[in-house]
Amino acid sequence: MNMTDVEKAWHLFMVTLNQDPCTLTCYKKTITGIPFVYVSPSSPNIERTMIEDSLKKAAASAMKGKRLTLSMSFVREHEALYVYRVRFLVPQQKMFCCGNMCIDCIRFQ
């Protein structure tokens, strides 16, 4: 089965994040179509900024070589868990020729 770039990015993102020394565990949960990442820090001394740096580094390595962008926002902190909404966005592409001789016309692909 061939995975899409987004699926590959998610897989690599979660693997990288679970191997990060700042995180004890992390998992992804999709609620009403929106992916949330739950991160448990490896020690009480780990601050939210350190977790966010780990998330950004993991996302950067997951997106490397792919045409994706990251959308990430902090949702809440619940006991020892940080919750983030994380999305890998695919750039929009034209689906038809509008006849205006655009540089990125679908005819040239």
C-alpha positions in Angstrom: 0.0 0.0 0.0 1.4 3.4 -1.0 1.2 6.1 1.6 0.5 9.7 0.7 3.0 12.4 1.7 0.7 13.5 4.6 0.5 9.9 5.9 4.3 9.5 5.6 4.8 12.9 7.4 2.4 11.8 10.2 4.2 8.5 10.7 7.7 10.0 10.7 6.4 12.9 13.0 5.1 10.5 15.6 8.1 8.2 15.5 10.5 11.1 15.9 8.4 12.7 18.6 8.3 9.4 20.6 12.1 9.2 20.4 12.6 12.7 21.6 14.3 13.0 25.1 11.7 15.6 26.2 8.7 13.4 25.6 7.8 10.3 27.7 4.9 9.4 25.4 2.8 11.0 22.7 -0.1 9.9 20.6 -2.4 11.2 18.0 -6.2 11.3 18.4 -8.5 12.5 15.6 -11.7 14.1 16.9 -14.4 15.2 14.4 -11.7 15.0 11.6 -9.3 17.3 13.5 -6.0 15.7 14.6 -4.8 16.3 18.1 -1.4 15.3 19.5 -1.2 14.5 23.2 2.3 14.8 24.7 3.5 13.7 28.1 6.8 15.3 29.1 9.6 13.0 30.3 10.0 14.9 33.6 8.2 17.6 35.5 11.1 20.0 34.7 10.2 20.1 31.0 8.5 23.3 30.1 5.9 23.9 27.4 8.3 25.8 25.2 10.7 22.8 25.2 7.8 20.5 24.1 6.8 23.0 21.4 10.4 23.0 20.1 10.4 19.2 20.0 7.1 19.3 18.1 8.5 21.8 15.6 11.8 19.8 15.1 9.9 16.6 14.6 7.5 18.3 12.1 10.4 19.8 10.2 12.1 16.4 9.8 8.8 14.8 8.8 8.1 17.5 6.1 11.6 17.5 4.7 11.5 16.8 0.9 7.7 17.1 0.8 5.5 20.1 -0.2 3.8 20.4 3.1 3.3 23.2 5.7 2.7 22.9 9.4 -0.3 24.3 11.3 0.1 23.8 15.0 -1.6 25.4 18.0 -1.7 24.8 21.7 -5.1 23.7 22.9 -4.8 22.9 26.6 -2.8 21.4 29.4 -4.4 18.6 31.3 -2.5 17.2 34.3 0.7 15.9 32.8 -0.4 16.1 29.2 0.0 18.9 26.7 -2.6 18.9 23.9 -1.9 20.4 20.5 -3.8 20.7 17.3 -1.4 19.7 14.5 -2.1 19.6 10.8 0.1 19.0 7.8 -1.3 21.1 5.0 -1.0 20.3 1.3 -0.6 23.3 -0.9 -3.6 24.0 -3.2 -3.1 23.3 -6.9 -5.1 24.4 -9.9 -7.5 21.7 -11.1 -8.4 23.2 -14.5 -7.2 25.6 -17.1 -8.9 29.0 -16.9 -7.6 30.1 -20.2 -5.5 33.0 -18.9 -2.2 31.4 -19.8 -1.1 31.2 -16.1 2.5 30.2 -15.3 1.3 27.3 -13.1 -1.3 26.1 -15.5 -2.5 22.5 -15.2 -1.7 22.0 -18.8 2.1 22.2 -18.1 2.1 19.3 -15.6 
